[in-house]
Amino acid sequence: MRLQSKPRSWQAADRLRQAIAHMEPFETYGSLQGINEQAGFGRCGQLEDKARKAFLGHRDGKQGQHMDYVVYSYSTPIAWHVNSQGWFYPDTSYSRTTSAQQTHVRVALDVSSSRGEHVTYLSEDKS
């Protein structure tokens, strides 16, 4: 699914957030994309060390954990889903563009920012 990279309306922003929330593959005309194919999970981009280790461990299926969806900004994973654990979100500041994209991810995943945390585990259960 092709979406706007900078949604100019609430409807476009909602479509982007729904794609993320439902782990649907998408790409924008800009730098944001959601991938649910193992072959596309190789890039680590600008992840900091602790988040990079977590991402690579999940990507490689350590301890029976298998990544099944990644949201990328440029080549950096800004959120990923592990089938047996839920969402991981490296809450790190990057560029202005990526920060705006992180906002869409936070809204889609129903979380607030906690700057300073390298990787935040987000439970599947929001109750």
N, C-alpha and C positions, 0 to 999 in steps of 0.2 A: 504494500500500500504506500503510495507517495503522499506525503503531507507537507504542509508549509513549515519552513524552518523557524520563522518568526511569526507565529499566529497573530493575525491582526484583529481577530474577532474572538469573542468568547466561544463561538461554535467551533472554530478551527482549533483553539486551545483545548477544548473538551475532546475533540476527536483524537488529538495527540495523547492526551492523558488517558483516554479509554484504551488506546492501543497499548500503552505501557501497562496499565492495570490488568489487561487481559492477556498480556505477553504475546501480542500479535506482532509479526514482523512488519517493520515499516522503515522507510527512509525519507528524509526530507530533501528539499532542494539545496539545503545547507549542509551542516556538519553533524546532524543528529540522526541516529539510526538505532533500531531495535532488531536484534538478531536472535533467532531460536535454533540455529544450526551449529552444531559442535565445530564444524570446520571454520566458522567465523570468529571463534573465541580466542584466537592467538595473540591479539594485540594487547599490550599493557600500557602503552602511551606514557603519560606522566604520573602514573600512580606512585604514591610514596611507598617506601620500603615495606611497612607493615601491611598496607592494603595490597601491594603487589604480591606478597607472600600468600595472603589469604586468597586472592584471585587465582593465582597459579595452582594453589592446592585444590581449590574447588574445580578449576578447569580440568585438572588431571585426575579428578575423581578419588582423591585421598580419603580414606576411611569411609568408603561407600557413598560419599557425597558427590553428586553430579550436577554441574551447572546446566540449566536448561534455557536460560534467557539472559541476554546482556543488552544494556542500553549504553551506546557509545556516543561521546561527544568528540568529534575528530577521531583520534585513535585511542582515546582514554575511556576505559569503562567508568561510567558514573553511577551505575547500579547493576546488580546481577542477582539472579534468582537461583537458589540451590534447591533441588526438588525435595529433599528430606528436611530442610531447615527453614526456608523462607528467603527473604530479601536481605541483601547486603548493600550498604550504601556508604561509600567512602565520603565522608562529609568534610571535604577539603575545598578551599577556594582555588579557582583557576581563573580563566579570562572572564570578561563581562558576558560574552556570549554563552560560555559554559555555565556560568552562574545562573543565567536566565533559564537555561535548559534544566539545570538541577532543580530549579523551582518547579518546573512542570513535573519532574520525577517525584519530588516530595509531595506535591498535591495528588498525583496519581496513586502514590503509595500511602497517602494519609499519614504523613509524618512531619514533624517539625525539625528545623535545623538544630544541630548541636555541634557547632564548630569546635574543633579541637579533638574530636573523636576521629580516629583514623578509619575504622570500619564499624558501622553500627549494625547490629543484628536486628532485623525487624521480623517479628513473628508473623506467621500466616494468620494467626488468630488475633483479630483486632478487638476482641471483647474484654 
